[in-house]
């Protein structure tokens, strides 16, 4: 009798686990992001089919993963909120705005960081030596107005130099453009864009032009390394798809480990993704070998962004620590 009961119990568990597995998502969509080295882990996951691999090992054997060629903080947030994508990548400011606005509804939370690297403000205007030199005729390309890392960094810098009332001083000079378009616009010489706040490797591409100089970096304002890109999703997605969610976390770890162990292989992945145009393998390797550019799942300075954005009224809610922003799977990491 005991054996029969045990067999019945294990059979029930097996059936229920099969039902649970069947309930998992079968079609996962992830935007590739705004471009650049900051999104390299996604490119590795796509090329090596790491999410599919781990999902199959964990029981979701029929998962189809599509990496959608869209990017920019505002665009990916809209994709996530509309259900057009289930997990997205952007910078901490864009994430924090959705985290704040969904506290009482879908509860968007961070999965993990992907990269920590500085962004650089470049210009072709020889008169601009410092931020205070930016005038009414100048225009700055950023990935998204008000919600991108550059926008928040400019607000931080303005507040520090000119006081609270001037926090949004530079917002009116910003124009939303993806990184490649920002490069093309500034270097063309015929666009109104004469400043571009961009990331590796686009910054190196711009500095090849003798007209271009760097005015400042995000590290200058943040006082050190900060998360540049991170993954985030809705609590409902994580709750309803525990197998797929676990597969995504494992796939991200594999991608990060691969990039750090085989930089040339990772450079080839990036080179292939851009169709062999823009940078050479050696130039990409230079970017990956720069100690300031770190591929890591550890959140860095995300709480500093949250504090600032709450102080200026961009966020209604203030997290108690960085762990309030991320799901538990990364709480054991030395984040901040």
VENQUI-V439022 format. One record per pair of residues at least 12 apart in sequence whose ideal C-beta (glycine too) atoms are under 10 Angstrom apart, sorted by the first residue. I is the first residue (numbers start at 0). GAP is how many residues later the second one is. Records with the same first field share a line. If there is no record, write none. Layout:
I = GAP  GAP
This chain:
16 = 42  226
17 = 41
19 = 39  40  220  221  222  223
20 = 37  38  39  40  41  222
21 = 37  38  40
22 = 37  217  218  220
23 = 31  34  35  36  37  38  39  216  217  218  219  220  221  223
24 = 30  35  38  39  40  61  212  215  216  218  219  220
25 = 29  34  35  36  37  38  218
26 = 35  36  37  38  39  59
27 = 23  24  27  32  35  36  37  38  39  57  58  59  209  213  216  219  220
28 = 35  36  37  38  39  41  50  51  54  55  56  57  58  59
29 = 12  15  16  21  35  36  37  38  46  49  55  56  57  58  59  201  203  218
30 = 35  36  37  38  39  40  41  44  45  46  48  49  53  54  56  57  58  59
31 = 14  35  36  37  38  39  44  56  57  241
32 = 34  35  36  37  38  39  40  42  43  55  56  57  58  81  110  145  146  196  198
33 = 36  37  38  39  41  42  55  56  57  109  110  114  143  144  145  146  148  164  165  195
34 = 34  36  37  108  143  144  145  146  148  163  164  166  167  238  239  243
35 = 35  79  81  83  107  142  143  144  162  163  164  165  166  167  192  193  234  238  251
36 = 78  80  162  163  164  165  191  192  222  229  230  233  242  247  250  251  253  256  258
37 = 51  52  53  76  77  78  79  81  111  141  161  162  189  190  191  192  255  257
38 = 28  32  50  51  75  76  160  189  190  231  234
39 = 74  75  189  215  216  218  219  226  227  229  230  233  244  247  248  253  255
40 = 48  71  72  73  74  188  190  210  211  212  213  214  215  217  218  225  228  254  255  256
41 = 25  29  45  47  72  187  189  209  210  213  231
42 = 24  212  216  223  226  227  229  230  231
43 = 207  208  210  211  212  213  214  215  218  221  222  225  226  229  251
44 = 20  22  203  206  207  209  210  211  213  224
45 = 19  20  21  205  209  223  227
46 = 20  208  221  222  223  225  226
47 = 203  206  207  210  217  221
48 = 14  16  202
49 = 15  197  198  200  201  202  203  204  205  208
50 = 12  14  16  36  193  196  197  198  199  200  201  203  204
51 = 12  13  195  199
52 = 194  197  198  201
53 = 189  190  192  193  194  195  196  197  198  199  200
54 = 186  188  189  190  191  192  193  195  196
55 = 187  191
56 = 186  189  190  193
57 = 184  185  186  187  188  189  192
58 = 183  184  185  187  188
59 = 181  182  183  184  186  187
62 = 178  180  181  184
64 = 21  22  179  182  183  186
65 = 19
66 = 18  206
67 = 16  17  20
68 = 204
69 = 14  15  18  108
70 = 17  18  19  72  73  107  108  109
71 = 18  22  70  71  72  75  76  104  105  106  107
72 = 15  16  17  18  19  20  21  22  24  25  69  70  71  72  73  74  75  76  78  103
73 = 16  20  23  69  70  71  72  73  74  102
74 = 13  15  19  68  69  101  103
75 = 12  13  14  18  19  22  68  156
76 = 13  17  18  20  21  24  31  67  70  155
77 = 20
79 = 15  18  22  26  28  152  153  154  157
80 = 17  20  21  24  25  27  153
82 = 151  154
84 = 148
85 = 147  148  150  151  152  155  158  159  162
86 = 24  144  145  146  147  150  151  154  157  158  161
87 = 20  23  142  143  144  145
88 = 22  25  26  140  141  142  143  163
89 = 53  54  57  58  59  138  139  140  141  142
90 = 24  28  52  53  56  57  58  59  60  61  62  108  127  135  136  137  138  139  211  214
91 = 18  21  57  60  134  135  136  137  138  140  207  208  209  210  211  212  213  214  217  230  233
92 = 51  53  54  55  56  57  58  59  60  62  209  212  213  215  216  221  222
93 = 49  50  52  53  54  55  57  58  136  138
94 = 13  14  15  16  52  132  134  135  136  137  207  210  211  230  231
95 = 12  14  51  56  136  206  209  210  212  213  214  218  219  221  223  229
96 = 49  50  55  212  217  218
97 = 49  134  136
98 = 133  207  216  218  220  225  226  227
99 = 206  209  210  214  215  216  217  218  219
100 = 214  215  216
101 = 132  133
102 = 212  213  214
103 = 213
104 = 129  130  131
105 = 127  128  129  130  131
106 = 126  127  128  129  131  132
107 = 124  125  126  127  128  129  217
108 = 123  124  125  126  128  129  215  216  217  218  219
109 = 117  120  121  122  123  189  192  212  213  214  215  216  217  220  225
110 = 119  120  121  122  126  127  134  137  138  141  186  215  216  218  219
111 = 115  118  119  120  136  137  140  141  144  184  185  186  187  214  215  217  218  221  223
112 = 113  114  115  116  117  118  139  143  181  182  183  184  185  186  187  189  213  217  220  222
113 = 113  114  115  116  117  138  141  142  145  181  182  183
114 = 84  85  112  113  114  115  141  144  178  179  180  181  182  185
115 = 103  108  109  110  111  112  113  114  176  177  178  179  180  182  183  184  185
116 = 82  83  100  101  102  108  109  110  111  112  170  173  175  176  177  178  179
117 = 31  35  81  82  85  98  99  100  101  102  103  104  106  107  108  110  172  174  175
118 = 23  24  29  30  31  34  60  77  78  79  80  81  83  84  97  98  99  100  107  109
119 = 30  76  77  78  79  80  82  83  84  86  87  94  95  96  97  98  99  100
120 = 13  19  21  29  32  33  36  74  75  76  77  82  92  93  94  95  96  97  99  100
121 = 18  19  60  61  64  65  72  73  74  75  76  80  81  83  84  85  87  89  90  91  92  93  94
122 = 15  17  63  70  71  72  73  74  83  88  89  90  91  92
123 = 62  63  64  65  67  69  70  71  72  82  85  86  87  88  89
124 = 12  13  61  69  70  86  87  88  90
125 = 68  85  87
126 = 67
127 = 66  67  85  87
128 = 84  86
129 = 27  31  85  86
130 = 23  26  27  29  30  31  38  39  64  84  85  90
131 = 25  26  29  30  37
132 = 82
133 = 20  35  36  39  60  61  81
134 = 38
135 = 36  37
136 = 36  55  57
137 = 32  35  54  55  56  57
138 = 33  34  35  36  46  47  52  53  54  55  56  57
139 = 14  30  31  33  34  35  37  42  46  53  54  55  56  57
140 = 33  34  35  36  37  38  40  41  42  43  44  45  50  51  52  53  54  55  56  57
141 = 12  28  29  31  32  33  34  35  37  40  53  54  55  56
142 = 31  33  34  35  36  38  39  54  55  56
143 = 30  32  33  34
144 = 26  27  28  29  30  31  32
145 = 22  25  28  30  168
146 = 29  167
147 = 26  28  49
148 = 48  50  69  73  77  78  79  80  156
149 = 20  24  32  45  46  47  48  49  68
150 = 17  19  20  23  25  46
151 = 66  69  70  153  156  157  160  162
152 = 17  44  63  64  65  66  67  68  69  73  152  155
153 = 13  14  15  16  17  19  20  43  62  67
154 = 12  13  14  15  16  66  153  154  157  159
155 = 62  65  66  148  149  152  153  156
156 = 12  13  59  61  63  64
157 = 12  13
158 = 149  152  153
159 = 61
163 = 147  148
166 = 141  144  145  146  147
167 = 144
169 = 25
172 = 22
173 = 21  23
174 = 16  17  18  20  21
176 = 14  16  19  21
177 = 24
178 = 17  18  19  20  21  22  23  24  26
179 = 18  22  25  94  97  98
180 = 12  15
181 = 13  14  15  16  20  24
182 = 13  15  19  20  22  23  26  29  95
183 = 12
185 = 12  20  23  25  26
186 = 18  19  21  22  24  25
188 = 20  22
193 = 17  18
194 = 20
195 = 16
196 = 18  19  20  21
198 = 19  29  30  88  94
199 = 28  79  83  84  86  87  88  90  92  93
200 = 69  73  77  78  82  83  85  86  87  89  92
201 = 76  77  85
202 = 14  84
203 = 74  75  79  80  82  83  86
204 = 73  74  78
207 = 75
216 = 75
217 = 83
218 = 73  82
221 = 78  79  82  83  86
222 = 78  81
223 = 68  76  77  80  112
224 = 66  67  68  69  71  73  75  76
225 = 73  74  75  76  78  79  110
226 = 67  69  70  71  72  73  74  75  77  78  95  108  109
227 = 65  66  72
228 = 66
229 = 67  69  70  72  95  96  100
230 = 17  18  21  66  95
231 = 93  94  95
232 = 12  15  94
234 = 92
237 = 89  90  91
244 = 82  84
245 = 83
247 = 81
248 = 48  78  80  81
249 = 79
251 = 45  78
252 = 44  76
254 = 14  40  42
255 = 38  39  40  41  42
256 = 38  40
257 = 37
258 = 29  36  37
259 = 28  34  35  36
262 = 21  22  24  25  26  32
263 = 17  18  20  21  24
265 = 18  19  22  29
266 = 12  13  14  15  16  17  18  19  20  21  22
267 = 13  16  17
268 = 15
269 = 14  15  17  18
270 = 12  13  14
295 = 37  39
296 = 32  33  36  38
297 = 32  35  36  37  38
298 = 23  24  26  27  31  34  35  36  37
299 = 22  34  35  36
300 = 21  34  35
301 = 17  19  20  23  24  33  34
302 = 15  16  17  18  19  20  21  22  32  33
303 = 18  32
304 = 17  20
305 = 12  13  15  16  18  19
306 = 12
320 = 14  15
321 = 13  14
322 = 12  13
